């Protein structure tokens, strides 16, 4: 942690910068912030590429005592709350029946683009319902 004395010294240094030095500082700050954004995106991509078991194993291996950090990792990896497996299963059946049986369409594979798109929409809607207790479901 930076001390108050160190902050005062940094402020004095910044106050003494010329216009060119100040401009160079701004460029450096933008580059540092952009690198931090890229690093965070990379971290999220790695987490989201993991299976559910790999994410949980990652949390257990890190043995972080703060549950807020563990919950953040789960959310960053794509886990959501409020979706029970039963509700997700029901949404899949309802979507399939609505899309394919009720309207006279022939049955299609479960990986059919329209079915998958509709199912994913239903799961996202279910995930918004915080009143539904249940299991953590990734990828909704």
C-alpha positions in Angstrom: 0.0 0.0 0.0 1.2 3.4 -0.8 1.9 5.8 2.1 0.7 9.3 2.3 4.3 10.6 2.0 4.8 8.6 -1.2 1.6 10.0 -2.6 2.7 13.6 -1.7 6.0 13.0 -3.5 4.3 11.7 -6.6 1.9 14.6 -6.6 4.9 17.0 -6.4 6.6 15.2 -9.3 3.5 15.4 -11.4 3.0 19.1 -10.7 6.5 19.8 -12.0 6.0 18.0 -15.4 6.4 20.1 -18.6 3.6 20.0 -21.2 5.5 17.4 -23.2 6.2 15.2 -20.2 2.5 15.5 -19.2 1.5 14.4 -22.7 3.9 11.5 -22.6 2.5 10.5 -19.2 -1.1 10.5 -20.6 0.0 8.2 -23.4 1.7 5.9 -20.9 -1.4 5.8 -18.7 -3.6 4.9 -21.7 -1.3 2.1 -22.7 -1.2 0.7 -19.1 -5.0 0.8 -18.9 -5.4 -0.8 -22.3 -3.0 -3.6 -21.2 -5.1 -4.2 -18.1 -8.3 -4.4 -20.1 -6.6 -7.0 -22.5 -5.3 -9.0 -19.5 -8.8 -9.0 -17.9 -10.4 -10.1 -21.3 -7.8 -12.9 -21.5 -8.5 -14.0 -17.9 -12.3 -14.1 -18.7 -11.7 -16.0 -21.9 -9.6 -18.7 -20.1 -12.2 -19.1 -17.4 -15.1 -19.4 -19.9 -13.2 -22.0 -21.9 -13.0 -24.2 -18.8 -15.6 -26.9 -18.0 -17.6 -26.6 -14.9 -15.4 -29.1 -13.1 -12.2 -27.3 -14.1 -13.6 -24.0 -12.8 -14.6 -25.5 -9.4 -11.2 -27.3 -9.3 -9.5 -24.0 -10.0 -11.3 -22.3 -7.1 -10.5 -25.2 -4.7 -6.8 -25.3 -5.7 -6.5 -21.5 -5.2 -7.9 -22.1 -1.7 -8.9 -18.4 -1.4 -10.5 -17.8 2.0 -12.7 -15.0 0.7 -16.0 -16.4 -0.6 -16.7 -13.2 -2.5 -13.6 -13.9 -4.7 -14.8 -17.4 -5.3 -18.3 -16.2 -6.3 -16.7 -13.6 -8.6 -14.7 -16.4 -10.3 -17.8 -18.5 -10.7 -19.7 -15.5 -12.3 -16.8 -14.6 -14.5 -16.7 -18.2 -15.7 -20.3 -18.0 -16.7 -22.1 -19.6 -13.8 -25.5 -18.0 -13.0 -27.9 -18.3 -10.0 -31.6 -18.9 -10.0 -31.9 -21.7 -12.6 -32.8 -25.1 -11.3 -32.0 -28.1 -13.5 -35.7 -28.9 -13.5 -36.7 -25.5 -14.7 -34.0 -25.6 -17.4 -35.2 -29.1 -18.5 -38.8 -27.9 -18.6 -37.8 -24.8 -20.7 -36.1 -27.1 -23.2 -39.2 -29.3 -23.6 -41.5 -26.3 -23.8 -39.3 -24.6 -26.4 -39.0 -27.8 -28.4 -42.8 -28.4 -28.3 -43.5 -24.8 -29.2 -41.1 -24.7 -32.1 -41.5 -28.1 -33.6 -44.6 -30.0 -32.4 -47.2 -27.3 -31.9 -46.7 -25.6 -35.2 -46.6 -28.8 -37.4 -42.9 -28.6 -38.1 -41.1 -31.9 -38.4 -38.9 -32.8 -35.5 -35.4 -31.6 -35.9 -32.1 -32.3 -34.2 -31.6 -30.8 -30.7 -28.6 -28.9 -32.1 -30.8 -27.1 -34.7 -29.9 -23.5 -34.8 -33.4 -22.1 -34.2 -34.0 -24.5 -31.3 -30.6 -23.8 -29.7 -31.2 -20.0 -30.1 -34.7 -20.2 -28.5 -33.5 -22.5 -25.7 -30.6 -20.2 -24.9 -33.1 -17.2 -24.8 -35.4 -19.2 -22.4 -32.4 -20.1 -20.1 -31.3 -16.5 -20.0 -34.8 -15.5 -19.0 -34.9 -18.1 -16.3 -31.5 -16.9 -15.0 -33.0 -13.5 -14.4 -35.5 -15.0 -11.9 -33.6 -14.7 -8.5 -36.6 -16.1 -6.6 -36.0 -19.6 -8.0 -33.7 -21.4 -5.7 -31.6 -24.1 -7.2 -28.4 -25.4 -8.6 -25.7 -23.3 -10.3 -25.9 -23.8 -14.0 -23.1 -22.7 -16.3 -23.6 -21.5 -19.9 -27.2 -20.4 -19.7 
